[in-house]
Amino acid sequence: MLRGRKVRLRAPEREDLPLFVRWLNDTEVTRYLTLYWPLSMAEEEQWFENLLKRENDRVFVIETEEGKPIGNMGLHNIDWKNRKAVLGIFIGEKDYWGKGYGTDAIKTLLRFAFEELNLNRVELRVFEFNTRAIRCYEKCGFVTEGRLRQSLFRNGRYHDELVMAVLREEWKV
Ligand SMILES: CC(C)(COP(=O)(O)OP(=O)(O)OC[C@H]1O[C@@H](n2cnc3c(N)ncnc32)[C@H](O)[C@@H]1OP(=O)(O)O)[C@@H](O)C(=O)NCCC(=O)NCCS
């Protein structure tokens, strides 16, 4: 288990899957994610079975200090040769948005990525209209490296996506 100031990160269990399905069927959450189909338990179970077989994708449940699960995050496409990975995160319990949990979870995972996994770069993509997430990533040391123009079609029109990344040499706890 990884410990932050406000959160703990633990491995997901099969018993967590109904919670993930509830979070991921909330369009207020998924409007910021690449997911767009309604999600069934069967699909989520299949995702979990596949996850167990993949070495280059690790998912964590974000819990409060009291042990309440509030969201999910992961390091994906871990590339051991080039020492980089893609970070993904969502807090499914919307009451916990904007209260510093995301920042603490990301800082905790970055510390693990740089100091334990010996990664050199953590990157992500974020929708341009997701200003809360962008602010959160900036607080964690991510810088914007590029703009993918009209890369996303949502709600009847195209939007840009930003590519952001943090390097080990510029990362602060
Ligand atoms: C993105 C997410 C993980 C961030 O976690 P969080 O706990 O909400 O973020 P934090 O509270 O740590 O930081 C958010 C920052 O943005 C600010 N903020 C909050 N709402 C904002 C808004 N609508 N616009 C701009 N900034 C906003 C906060 O004030 C805070 O900055 P500050 O500390 O300088 O005041 C979380 O909001 C979430 O899961 N959202 C839905 C799914 C999602 O967007 N996932 C990311 C996909 S790339």
PDBQT file of the ligand as one rigid body, heavy atoms in Angstrom, charges set to zero:
ROOT
HETATM    1  C1  LIG A 201      -9.141  15.439 -12.116  1.00  0.00    +0.000 C 
HETATM    2  C2  LIG A 201      -9.235  14.998 -10.669  1.00  0.00    +0.000 C 
HETATM    3  C3  LIG A 201      -8.514  13.659 -10.500  1.00  0.00    +0.000 C 
HETATM    4  C4  LIG A 201      -8.513  16.057  -9.802  1.00  0.00    +0.000 C 
HETATM    5  O1  LIG A 201      -8.588  15.676  -8.472  1.00  0.00    +0.000 OA
HETATM    6  P1  LIG A 201      -9.158  16.719  -7.379  1.00  0.00    +0.000 P 
HETATM    7  O2  LIG A 201      -9.021  16.111  -6.070  1.00  0.00    +0.000 OA
HETATM    8  O3  LIG A 201     -10.527  17.150  -7.824  1.00  0.00    +0.000 OA
HETATM    9  O4  LIG A 201      -8.130  17.950  -7.605  1.00  0.00    +0.000 OA
HETATM   10  P2  LIG A 201      -7.432  18.843  -6.483  1.00  0.00    +0.000 P 
HETATM   11  O5  LIG A 201      -8.470  19.332  -5.524  1.00  0.00    +0.000 OA
HETATM   12  O6  LIG A 201      -6.264  18.138  -5.931  1.00  0.00    +0.000 OA
HETATM   13  O7  LIG A 201      -6.875  20.042  -7.397  1.00  0.00    +0.000 OA
HETATM   14  C5  LIG A 201      -7.756  20.728  -8.252  1.00  0.00    +0.000 C 
HETATM   15  C6  LIG A 201      -7.301  22.161  -8.458  1.00  0.00    +0.000 C 
HETATM   16  O8  LIG A 201      -8.126  22.747  -9.454  1.00  0.00    +0.000 OA
HETATM   17  C7  LIG A 201      -8.889  23.796  -8.889  1.00  0.00    +0.000 C 
HETATM   18  N1  LIG A 201     -10.227  23.680  -9.451  1.00  0.00    +0.000 N 
HETATM   19  C8  LIG A 201     -11.313  23.054  -8.955  1.00  0.00    +0.000 A 
HETATM   20  N2  LIG A 201     -12.341  23.177  -9.812  1.00  0.00    +0.000 NA
HETATM   21  C9  LIG A 201     -11.873  23.859 -10.862  1.00  0.00    +0.000 A 
HETATM   22  C10 LIG A 201     -12.462  24.298 -12.066  1.00  0.00    +0.000 A 
HETATM   23  N3  LIG A 201     -13.723  24.020 -12.372  1.00  0.00    +0.000 N 
HETATM   24  N4  LIG A 201     -11.665  24.977 -12.937  1.00  0.00    +0.000 NA
HETATM   25  C11 LIG A 201     -10.376  25.240 -12.659  1.00  0.00    +0.000 A 
HETATM   26  N5  LIG A 201      -9.762  24.853 -11.520  1.00  0.00    +0.000 NA
HETATM   27  C12 LIG A 201     -10.527  24.176 -10.640  1.00  0.00    +0.000 A 
HETATM   28  C13 LIG A 201      -8.859  23.581  -7.405  1.00  0.00    +0.000 C 
HETATM   29  O9  LIG A 201      -9.099  24.798  -6.739  1.00  0.00    +0.000 OA
HETATM   30  C14 LIG A 201      -7.456  23.030  -7.230  1.00  0.00    +0.000 C 
HETATM   31  O10 LIG A 201      -6.459  24.034  -7.369  1.00  0.00    +0.000 OA
HETATM   32  P3  LIG A 201      -5.886  24.875  -6.101  1.00  0.00    +0.000 P 
HETATM   33  O11 LIG A 201      -5.361  23.882  -5.120  1.00  0.00    +0.000 OA
HETATM   34  O12 LIG A 201      -4.832  25.732  -6.711  1.00  0.00    +0.000 OA
HETATM   35  O13 LIG A 201      -7.026  25.644  -5.549  1.00  0.00    +0.000 OA
HETATM   36  C15 LIG A 201     -10.719  14.882 -10.199  1.00  0.00    +0.000 C 
HETATM   37  O14 LIG A 201     -11.331  16.159 -10.171  1.00  0.00    +0.000 OA
HETATM   38  C16 LIG A 201     -11.523  13.945 -11.069  1.00  0.00    +0.000 C 
HETATM   39  O15 LIG A 201     -11.420  12.761 -10.929  1.00  0.00    +0.000 OA
HETATM   40  N6  LIG A 201     -12.336  14.490 -12.004  1.00  0.00    +0.000 N 
HETATM   41  C17 LIG A 201     -13.196  13.683 -12.867  1.00  0.00    +0.000 C 
HETATM   42  C18 LIG A 201     -12.436  12.724 -13.783  1.00  0.00    +0.000 C 
HETATM   43  C19 LIG A 201     -11.254  13.392 -14.459  1.00  0.00    +0.000 C 
HETATM   44  O16 LIG A 201     -11.308  14.524 -14.872  1.00  0.00    +0.000 OA
HETATM   45  N7  LIG A 201     -10.155  12.634 -14.587  1.00  0.00    +0.000 N 
HETATM   46  C20 LIG A 201      -8.959  13.101 -15.274  1.00  0.00    +0.000 C 
HETATM   47  C21 LIG A 201      -8.999  12.778 -16.713  1.00  0.00    +0.000 C 
HETATM   48  S1  LIG A 201      -7.550  13.330 -17.594  1.00  0.00    +0.000 SA
ENDROOT
TORSDOF 0
